[in-house]
Amino acid sequence: MKHLNWILKPIAKAVYNRELKKHAKAIDIQLDTLRYLIQNSCEVSFGIDHKFKQIKSYNDFLCHVDIRDYEGLSRYINRVKRGEENVLWKGLPIYFAKTSGTTSGAKYIPITKDSIQHHMTAARNSLFAYVAETGKANFFAKKMIFLQGSPVLEKENGILIGRLSGIAYHHVPAWLMRNRMPSYETNCMEEWELKLNAIVSETKDESMSLFSGIPPWCVMYFEKLLSASGKENLKSMYPDLQLYVHGGVNFQPYREKMNTLFGKGVDYIETYPASEGFFAYQDSQVHEGLLLNIDAGIFYEFVKSDEIFQARPKRIHLGEVELGVNYVLIVSTNAGLWAYNTGDTIKFVNLNPYRIVVTGRVKHFISAFGEHVIQEEVEHAISHAAKSMNISIVEFTVAPFIAIDGGVSYHEWYVEYGLQKYFDKELFIREVDDLMQAKNSYYRDLRSGNILGPAQLREINNGGFKSYFKEQGKMGGQNKVQHLSNSRELANVLNKYVKKG
């Protein structure tokens, strides 16, 4: 594998330069993508129902196809699940990526032979961009681990069904499989804690160069590795360790904890894969944001987040976006999704090339008192407060506490800290509250008007969030904590894990 180092460097540079050049004509590529999607779907059921043959422009598309969420598309998806062909896209999808829905139970997102290749190409390009910028490619010659769901797939009416990460396992290039971990047998284990112990056993004595996985679950894995080795950090345990590839949640609240676990000399790559498509990836260790995947059979639209719940919100394409505006991401894809509301919110931080940051979920907010607090704001507040006080955060969530009988209402922060020496928790929550006021003017006005009292801290026992996931049957995989909610459903469950006294 050592020969890959000098082979891959020129290839990676050529691939990355090609992707950057595409961004100079990104708008044309996107409009061509829309034409391709429409032309290939005129004869499928969705295209017939929405008169695709009459669509000649983007404005026509706006008139014929409304924004819809999973529930709005489910009658078509249910037909596909029964084995009916040519419903959303030509033929049948080769996979359904099964995800957890909040209002509809499990969701089944189609993945076609046309779309799966773009998932894998984007994952590869994220690594190639790193090699092109840094010149470092030695990690390909060492062991790499990807914490993921089981690759064992079910089959229903000719369509394979599984988690996205389990599906992706079957499309890893052969030249990477030799150094990929864990073993297939371990990867197939469903019980998270047993699987984690097996992964630690397999990897603790290897020469690891790359880790990949969702941060909260990687933290558990890394802590077990260090416990097994007695080492201070992962870099001292694995001198060849070079990269941590992550996605699925905002990394900022976990950054300080990860810095401690890794030690110095490890680079991070953020990716934005979803069952609906691989939308973006970090292409630089210097520049902010993730490079939008503009030529991947995905047509992107954007709606300002404060307009998304209007009856007919204004939609725009890539040529009309502005820097710093919070948009809800809408996609149409060659997997058969049409003007599909992903529920994700993003902001553009650069327009040449197009780079974005993921700011949260449009349904995740707190506005019990008119404060309009969003995920980006709470994650900013806690990560900056933790950094200023040198505190590591394991996990957290925020909920409104609505007082009765004339009491004072407030935001309640449930926080689990890493193992560390004493620190001033009252000062910490005051700093969080101050940062929230600086970030959100509505919250500041409610605080200054004494409509809301100071934020309150509820310290979760060590391992409390892990116990919560275990209780809910959601250990491992792609499950993650909702960092804020307008209800107290999660908060009320977490009360049993709050430290006493």
N, C-alpha and C positions, 0 to 999 in steps of 0.2 A: 504493500500500500504506500510505501514511502515515495515511489515514483509519481504518485498522484499529485504531490506537492508542486512539482515543476510543470506537470501537465495541466493542472486545474487553474493555475494563476492566469495564464493568457486567455483561457476559455472564460473564466469568471469575469475578467476585465471586459472582454468583448460582449458578453451577455449584459453586463451592467450598463455599459455605454449604449448598447442598443435600446435598453429600457428607458434610459434618460432621454435619448433622442426622440422616442415616441411622445414624450410629454410636450415637445415643441409643437406637435400637431394633435394634441389630446382631444380637442373638441371635435375635429373631423373624425378621429378614430371612434369616439363615443357615438356620434350620429350615424356613422357607418355600422356600428354594432347594433343600434336600434333597427336600422334597415334590415340587417341580417336576421335579427330575431323575428321581425314581422314577416319577412319573406319566407322564412322556414316554418311558419306557424299558421299560414292562411287556411290550411286544410284541416287543422286539428280543431277539436270541439271548441276550445276557448277562442281561437281565432275566428271561427265561423260565428259564434255567439256575439263577438265584439266587432264584426265586420272589418277584419284586418285588411281585406282587399281594397277597402276604401281609404286606408291610411297611407298618405303620401308625404307626411311631414311630422315633425314633433308636435306641432299644434293639433294635428289630426289625432295623434296618439293621446294627447290630453283629453280630447273630446270623447274618444271611444273607450278609454280604459281608466277607471277610477282607482284611487288608492284602496288597497284592501289589506287586512291582516290575515292571519292564518284562518280564523273563523270564516272570513269572507271568501277564502279560496277552498275551504274544506270540502264543499260538495263536489268539486272537481277532483281533489286529492282522493276522496273516498272512492270515486269511480276507478281511479288508477289503482288503488289498493285492491280492488276486486279483480284486477287483471285486464281492465279495458285499455286498449291501445289508442294512441293519437288523441289524447284528451288535452293535456297542457303543452306537450312537446311531442314530436314525431316518435312513434313506437312506444315502448315502455322504458321507464328509468331502470338503470341497472341496480340502483340502491335506493332505499329510504334511510336517511339519517334520522334516528329517533332522538328527540330532545324532550326535555321536561317543559310543559306548558303551564302557565299560571291560571288560565281560565278554561282551558279546553283539555286538560289532562295531557297525555303524551301527544307530541306533534311529530308528523312524518314528513320530512322535507325531501323532495325528490333530488337525486343526483343521477345525471345521465352520462352516457359514454362521451358526450361532447363536453360536459362540465368537469368531470373528474380530473382530466388531464391538467386543467388550469389550477386546481387545488395543489397538485403536486409540483407544477412548474413554479408557482409562487413560493412554495416552501423552499425549493431549491434556490430560487433567485435571492431570497433573503440571505442565505449563506454565501452565495456568489458575490453579492454586493459587499458583504463584510470582507471577503478575500480581496476583492478589487480595490477597496479603500485602504485596507491595512497591510496587504501583502502576506497575511498569515493564513496558511492553509494546512499546517501540520496536524490540526485537530482531526482531519479526515483519516489519518493513519492510526489513530488511537480509538479506544472504546467510547461509544456514545450511547446515552440512555434517554428514552422518551417515555415518561410516565403517561400512560394512556389507558383507555378502556379496552375491554377484551376484544380481540380480533375474531372471536367466534360469532358468526352471523346466523340469524334465522332466515328462513325463506318462506315467502307467502305469495302465492299466485305468480311465481316466476321472478319475484323481486327480493333481493337480499336486504335484510334489515339489521341495523346495528348503530352504535355510537359513531360519530364522525371519526374520532381518533382510531377506533377499531377498523373502520373501513379503510382509512388511509394506510394502515399497516400493510394491506395487500397490494399497495402500489408503490412501495419504497423501491428505488432502483436496486438491482442485484448487486451493484458494486458497493452499495452502502450496507447491505444486509449482513455482510461478514463481520462488521464491527458494531452492529446494532445490539443493544441490550434493552430489557432482559430477554431471557430465553422465551421461546414461543409458549412453552408449558406454563411458565410463571405468568406471562402476559394473559393467559386464558383464565387465571384464577379470578373468581368474582368477589370473594371475601377480602375486603381492602386490607385489614390488618395482617392477615396471613400472607397476602400478596406482597405487602410492604416488607415484611420480615424476610421473605424469599428474595426480594430484590436486593435488600441490604446484603444478604449472604452471598449473592452472585457478584455484587459489584465492589465490595469493600476491599478486595485484594487485587482489583484490576487497575490498569492505567487509564483512568477516565480523562477525556478531553472536553466533553460536551454533555451538559444536562439540559433537558427540555421538559416543561410541564407547567401546569397552573400553579402560581406561587403558594397558596395556602397548603396544598398537598405536598409540594416540594419541600416546604419547611419541615414537615413531619419526617420525610425521607432523609433530609440532610441532618437533622438532629439525631436520628437513629444511627446514621453512618458515623457521626462524630463520637457518639456514645460507644459504638462498637470498636472504634479505632483508638480512642483516647487522645486524638489530635485536637489542636486548638481551633483549627478551621480547615475548610475543604482544600484550600490551596496547599497547605502543608501536608495534607493527606494524599493529594494528587498533584504533584509538581507540574504535570502536563496539562492541567485543567485550564481551558482557555475561554469557554463560552457558556453562557446560560441563555437559552432561548425560551421566551415566555409569551403568554397571551391569555386571553379569556377574562382578565380583570385588570383594573388600573394598577400599575406596579408601584406607584408612589407610596402608598401606605405600607408596603412591604419592603421598600428599598433599604432602609436602615438595618432591618433584621437580616436581609440577604447580604448586605455588605459585611456584617459581622460574621455570618456563617461562611462566606466565601473567603474572606481575607482579601488581600490586594492582588491585582494582576488578572482579574477575570472580567471579560467584557460581557455586556448584555445586548441581546437582540429581541426587540418586541415584535410580535406578529399579530395580525388581526384576521384569523381564520374563523369562519362560521359555517354552519351547515348550509347556509344559503349561498356561500361563495367565499373565496379567500380574497378579502377586500384590499388589504394593504399590508406592508411590512416595513420595518425600520431598515433603511438603506445606508445609514451613516452613523458613525459614532460621534460626529461633530454637529450635524444639523438636526434641529428639532423635528419631530414628527415622523409619520409613516408614509412611505411612497404609495400613492393610490394605484391599484392594479387596473389600469385603464383599458388594457387590451386582452380581456379574459372572458369574453362572451357575457359580460355583465354591463348593462346600461344603468348608470346611476342618475337618480334624481334626488332633490333636496328640498325640504320644507322647513321653514323656520320653526323651531321647537315651540314657540309660544303661539303658533297658528295651527298646529297639527290637529287639534280637536275641533276646528271649525268644520262646517258642513262640506265645504269645498276649498280646502287650503290651497294657496298658490304653490305650484311646483315649478322648479327650475332645473335646468341641466347644468353640466359642468361649466359651460361658457358664461354662466351668470352668477357664479358663487362669489362671495366676498370673504375677506380675511376676518377671523375673530367672531363670526356669527355662529350661534349654536343651531345646527341643522339636524333634523331627523333624516336618517338615511333610507331612501326608497330604492329598490332594485327590481329590474327585469332581467331574467337570465336564460341561458340555454339549457337550464334544467326545468324550465316551465313555470317560473315565478313571474308574475306580471304586476308591475307597480306595487310591489310587496313592501309593506311597512316592516322593516327589520326591528323597529323599536329602539335601535341604537341612536345615540346623538353624537355628533362629531363637530369639530371645528377645523377650518383650514388655517394652517400656520404658514403656508407658502403656496404660491400659485405658479411657480416656474422653477422646478417641477411642482406638481400638485402633491403637497404633503398635508396630512391630517393628524389630529389627535382625537382619541375616543374620549368623550366626556361623560358618558353614562347611558342610562336607559330612560326613555321618555316617560315610562310609567313609574319610575322610581323617583319620588320627590316627597317633600313635606310642605304642605300648605294648609295645615289645620287652622292657621290664624291669618292666612293671607301673605305668608312670608315667601312663598315660591322658591324654596330651597331645593337645589338640584344636587345630584351625586358629585359632580365636579367640585362643588363648594365644600362639602363635608370632607371629601378626600384631601382637598388642598389644606383645610384647616388642621386636620389631625396629623397629616404627614409633616407639615411645617412646624407644628408645635412639638411633635416628637423629635424632630431633628434638632430644634433649638435647645431641647433639654436632654439630648442624647439618650432617648428612650426608644426601645424597639417595641413595635406593636405587632401582636400575633393576629388579632382580628378585632372588628368592631361593627356596631350598627347603631343607628340613631332613630328615635321615634318621638312623636309628640306626646307630652303628658298634659291632658286637659283637666284642669282643676274644677271641682264643683264646690258649691256653697261658698262662693266668694274667695276661694283660694287663688293662688298664682299659678298659672300654667307655665310650662317651660319645655325645652328639648332635653331628652334623656339620652345620654351617651353610654352605651354598654361596651366596655373596652377590656380586652384581655392583653396583658403586657407580657413581654418576654421575661425570662429570669434575669433579674438585675438588682442592684442595690437600691436602698430607699431613695425616693425622690418625692418632691412636694406635689402631691396629687391635686391639691386645691389650686396651686399655681398653674399646673398643667391645664385644668379645665377652664380656668380664667383665660389662659392664652388661646385655647380653642375658641372660646366664646368671642374674644376680641377679634380673632381672625375671621370668624363668621360675620361679624358686624362689618368688618372692612371689605369683605367680599360681596355681601348681599345687603343692599340699602333697605329692602323691605324688612329684613330681620333687624337691622340697626334701628329703624324707626319704631318697631314693636318693642324693642328692648328699652329705648330711651323714653318711650311713652308708658313704660311699666305694664304694658299689656302682656308681655312675656317676661318672666323672671330669668335670672342667670341660668345657663346650661348646667345640668346636674350630671355627675359622674356615677356610674354603677360599675364597680370593678368585678369582672368575671373571674372566677377561679381558674387557676392554671389547668388547661385542658378542657375548659368549659365549652368552647365552641365545638371541639372534637366530640364531646359527649352529646351535644345537641345534634350534630350530624348523625351520630350513631343511633340516637333515639329515633331520628326521622328516617333511618334506613338510607342515608345519602352519603355514606363514607366513600371518599376517593372519586375517581373519574373526573367529570366536568362540573360537578356541583360546586357552588360558591355561595358565600354569604351576601345577602342583599344589604348594602351598606346604609340604606335609609328607606323609610316607608311612611306613608301617610296614616297607616293604621298601627295598632299595637299588637298585632297577631304574633310577630316574632318576639317582640319585647316581653310579652307576657309569658312566653315559654322560657325565655332566658332568665327570668327572675329566679328560677330555682338554682341557677348557677352563679348567682351574685354572692360575693364574699360577705360574710356576716361581720358586723361590728366595725 
